Amino acid sequence: MRRIICAAFLLLATAARSGAQEAARGAQPSPAATPPALAAPGANAGPITTEIYADETSFDTEKRIGVFAGHVRVFDPRFNIQSDKLTVYIHKEESEGLEKAIAEGHVGVVREKPDPKGGPPTKAIGLSEKAVYTSSDGNVVLTGSPRVQQGLDTHVSTSPDTVMVLNQEGHLTTHGPSRTEIRQENKDDKSVSPTPSPTPKRARAKKRK
């Protein structure tokens, strides 16, 4: 499987944006640091690198579109995606970077939901036939009989027209009929065999006088 890295699209764009941000920060006093638990995904300093692995790829530099096919795998700080096909759209202005990504065919999406208490994040795993990521709002829209698992809970569409949206913080919104399965560990189950009931004593027959 051939490795494809979107350096041509993303690194130049994010480097220009990062340089402008650094210049602006140099002219202003540094703001107070944001606690890691409250920082938004992708808020870390520095350019964002997206790695895409695929069997085949084609680029249209004029339209700024990349098409990847065959065992597609995407690794991005904001999400991970696998699919049969991926189409990537890049903003015309280099400083804007990634505009939209469309995954099609046996789609799997993983996003992390930060723990407000500072603990490890919770993963949200989405399965569908199509997923669209838009950088303007950070949402991943799942269509085509989607289902999403968050921890022990599972949200399953009951209609092929149901739409599920995973935002950049890992929160899920469902539009259309769905079924929610809420599971919890049974802490009272100690796997102890029940105590057998005592054998009843036979009544003694009274002797006739």
N, C-alpha and C positions, 0 to 999 in steps of 0.2 A: 504493500500500500504506500503510495507516494505521499510525502508530507508537504503540505502547503501552508505557508505562514503569510498572513495578510500584512506584511511589513510595508509593501508598496502602497497600500491604501491607508493604513492606520497610523504607522509610526511617524511619517512626515506630518500628517494632519495634527496628531496629538502633540508632537514636539513644538509646532508653531504655536498652538494654543497654550502649552505649558510655558513657553518663553514669554508670551504676553502676560500671563498671570504672574510670573516671577517679577517682571518689570513693574507691574502694578503694585505688587506686595512690597517692593523695595521703596516705593514712594509713600507708603502708608505705615503707620504703626502696626505691629503684629497683633491680631486679635487673640483673645483668650483661647486656649486649646480646648477642643471639643472632646469630651470623654469618649473612649472607644465604643462604649455600649450605645451611645447616642449618635455616632457618626453614621451617615447614610452610606449605603454600598457604593463603591467607586469614588468615595470622597478623598481617598488617599492621594497625596501629592505625586506628581510624575505622570508620564504618559500611560495610557491603557493599551495593553497588547492583546490582540485576539489571535489565537492560533487555530487554524482550520486544517484538518486532515481529510483527504478524499482520494478516490481512485482517479478521477478526472476533473479538470478545471479549465475554464475559459474566462478571459477578461476582455471587456470592451472599455478601453481607456477613455474613449470619447464620451460615452454615456456613463462612465464610472460605475459599471456593474460587473460583478463577479458571479459566476455560476459554478457550483461544485456538485459532483454526483458520485454515488457509490461509496457506501460505508462512511458517510460524513460524520465527523466528530468536531465539535467546537468547544474550545476552552477559553473562557473569558471571565474576568473577575466578577462580572455582573450576573453570569449565567453559564451553564453548560448545556449543550444541545447535541443530540444525535438524530440523524434522519437519513433518508435515501437521497434527498436533493436539498441544496441550500442556495438561495439567491441573495446576494449582498448588494445593497445600494449605498453609495458613498456620496456625501454632500459635495456639491460643486465647489464650494469654498473649502480650501484645504484645512482651514482652522476649525471646521465643523466636525470632521471625522465621520464615523458611521452614522447613517441616517436610518436604515431599516434592514432587517434580515428576515427572510421568509424560508421556513423549513417545511418540507413536504415529504410524506410517506414514512410511516412507522416512527413518528416523532416522540422523542423523550426529552424532557426539560427538567433541569435541576436548578432551583433557586434556594438561597439560604435566608431564613428569617432570624434577625438578630434577637438575642435574649435581652429584654430591658433591664434585667438584673445583672447583666455582665457575664452570664454563663455561656456555654457553647451554643451556637446557633441551631435552629431547627430546620431541617431540610424539607422543602416542598418538591415532590416529584410528580410531574405532569406527563400524561400519555395522551396522544391524539393523532389525527391524521395530518394536521396542519398547525403550525405555530408562527405567529408574526411578532417580532420584537421591534418596537419603535423607540428610538433614542430620545425623542422629544418629551415623552412621559415616563419612559422606563418600563412600560408594561409589556408582558408577554401574553398574547391572546391565543387561546387554544380552541380549535374548532374541529369538528369531525369526531363525534362521540368521545369527548374528552373525559378524563378522570384524573383526580389529583389526590395524592396521599400526603398528609401532613402529620407526622408522628404516628400515633395509633389510629387516627381518623382518616377515613376515605370518603371522597365526594365523587359520585358516579353520575354521569348524565343519563337520563332515561329517554332522551330524544336526540336524534342525530343533529338537530338544529340548536342544541344547547351550546352556549358560549361560556367559557371560563377564563377569567383574567387574573394573572399573577402579577402584582405590582412589584416594584423594585425593593420593597421591604418584605416580600414573601407573603403578603396578605392575599387571600383568594376572594374573588367576587364571581358569583354564578348568575347568568342570565338564561332562564329557561328551566324546564323540568329536570329535577335531579334527585338522587337518593344519597343520604348521608349516613355513614356507618360510624358510630362512636364506640370505641372499644376502651376498656380499662382492665388493668390487671386485677385478678381476684386475690386480694390479700388474705381473705379468710380461708382459702383453700389450703389446708395443711396436709392433705393426702393421708388422713388418718382413717383407718377402717372402723366402721361403726361397731360398737360393743354389742355382741350377740345377746338377745334377750334370754333371761333364765328359763330353763325348761320347767314347765308347770308340773307340780307334784300331783301324782295320781291320788284321787280321793279313796280313802279306805272304805271298804264295804262294811256296813254294820252287821254284827252277828245277831241272828235271831235267837231269842231266848226260848 
